[in-house]
Amino acid sequence: MKPGFEAVIGLEVHVQLLTCSKMFCGCANVFGAPPNTLTCPVCLGLPGALPVLNGAAVRMAIQLGLALGAEIREESRFYRKQYFYPDLPKGYQITQGPVALVEGGHLEIPSDSAVRGREGPIPIRIERAHLEEDAGKSHHDRSDAHSLVDLNRAGVPLLEVVGAPDLRSPQEASDYLKALHRLVTFLGICDGNMEEGSFRCDANVSVRPAGTMTLGSRVEVKNLNSFRHVRQALDHEIGRHIQILESGGAILQETRGWDAEKAQTWSQRTKEAAMDYRFFPEPDLPLLTLAPGDRAEALAAMPELPWDRQRRLAAQHGLTDYEAGMLLQNPAFADFFEALALGCGNGKQAANWLLGEVSRALNERGTTLSGLGLGVPALAELIRLVEVGTLNLSTAKEVVFPALLAGTESPARFVEEQGLAQVSDLGAIERLVREVFAVHPEPLAQWKAGNPKLRGFLVGQVMKAGQGRMNPQRVNEVIDAIAAE
């Protein structure tokens, strides 16, 4: 952020809910079906078709509200939001009105000390989270000659989480989005797939002179579908605002898109005011009134919240907050860790392997844990082999772990068949150490003279001579003993 200016950012996040059917009809809520095959008179907006509210979507919204510490409104109403676009077949969107099912709440994120001048967690207020239906999807060809419309997504349940303008940097916006993404995936109400559009956001941003309270003209950047794009789009837009203001210009209140290839925003249309949507109550849906047990039922069905799970993992397994947080990158990863820690009996080593070799393999192959094909029992057995000294860590990582990824199911059998077991026999190690000392008299003399770096060289030569099978602890003990003769 350029000195003398302050950014004011608020995110509107669209969370596609993991219901079996759409918001107001019985069409399946799935991704990837052939275009326009998951439609019916209700989601197509045909005359006479009447909507029926999906109760599962209401329960999911209540769960998110409880997790955010929000007020769950006993009564709320649906409205029609009028606008015309090819992928909106009814010519309006059914959404909740001035009073939403979920009102208020907050989400904690790390403070961006570079702009706030202080570290630590800060609460980001939630204005509301309201239920609504999604629109269809337009597909534009590269020649811009024509566009195609797929209405499979029309009517899919959405929960729009409207954040207050409490964010002050692109980094905070990204952290807020990650925190909300983690929450909805751990609650099990959204799959969080940003590439498929299950979790996407619009960013509202303005810039003002530092120290002032008056808000600048707001620009909305639409449909950002990755954490990186959120940071990049906001960085660009903040810079654009500052450049205009410094040159004496005025910011036009408008809606802009993000061009990831050009790394810049582009103007789509001037920003609509609320009156332009001509809101009025949805005549075909009654007032949404919660039953007395709805809140208690949603609370009883809630899983462990991610921040509670992070604290538990850190305390239970002696992990740092950072390690525990990294293990909660998604529910499957966290579940794998807990099963692995139980299987090998050492949570710290389970975390080291998951955050080290396993994460490296996931990144290199661009896949998920299920796609990696790595079983908990096999990896737990490998960790135990290292723990009891049957296998040294280097061989475990460089030889046995790749074999597990290739389909080996029993590390112990593989180690036996390949003759990889660690050598701890002092006699065998002593012979190798004396051979290395004889071949490398100068490094030996320099080490004895006080150069500590040469010790690592000598240990490495012994390990190399032993084909990586020597017990490193025993090697160091024997080197000290022989050097002292």
Sequence and secondary structure as in RCSB ss.txt:
>XXXX:A:sequence
MKPGFEAVIGLEVHVQLLTCSKMFCGCANVFGAPPNTLTCPVCLGLPGALPVLNGAAVRMAIQLGLALGAEIREE
SRFYRKQYFYPDLPKGYQITQGPVALVEGGHLEIPSDSAVRGREGPIPIRIERAHLEEDAGKSHHDRSDAHSLVD
LNRAGVPLLEVVGAPDLRSPQEASDYLKALHRLVTFLGICDGNMEEGSFRCDANVSVRPAGTMTLGSRVEVKNLN
SFRHVRQALDHEIGRHIQILESGGAILQETRGWDAEKAQTWSQRTKEAAMDYRFFPEPDLPLLTLAPGDRAEALA
AMPELPWDRQRRLAAQHGLTDYEAGMLLQNPAFADFFEALALGCGNGKQAANWLLGEVSRALNERGTTLSGLGLG
VPALAELIRLVEVGTLNLSTAKEVVFPALLAGTESPARFVEEQGLAQVSDLGAIERLVREVFAVHPEPLAQWKAG
NPKLRGFLVGQVMKAGQGRMNPQRVNEVIDAIAAE
>XXXX:A:secstr
  TTEEEEEEEEEEEE   SB SSS SB  SS  TT S  TTTTT TT      HHHHHHHHHHHHHTT EE SE
E EEEEE   TT TTSEEEEE SS SEE  EEEEE  HHHHS  SEEEEEEEEEEEEE   EEEE TT S EEEE
 TTTT EEEEEEE S B SHHHHHHHHHHHHHHHHHHTS    TTTTSEEEEEEEEEEETT  S    EEEEEE 
SHHHHHHHHHHHHHHHHHHHHTT     EEEEEETTTTEEEEEEE   GGGG  EE TTS  EE  TTHHHHHHH
H    HHHHHHHHHHHHT  HHHHHHHTSSHHHHHHHHHHHHHHS HHHHHHHIIIIIHHHHHHHT  HHHHT  
HHHHHHHHHHHHTTSS HHHIIIIIHHHHHTT   HHHHHHHHT   B  HHHHHHHHHHHHHH HHHHHHHHTT
 THHHHHHHHHHHHHTTT B HHHHHHHHHHHHT 
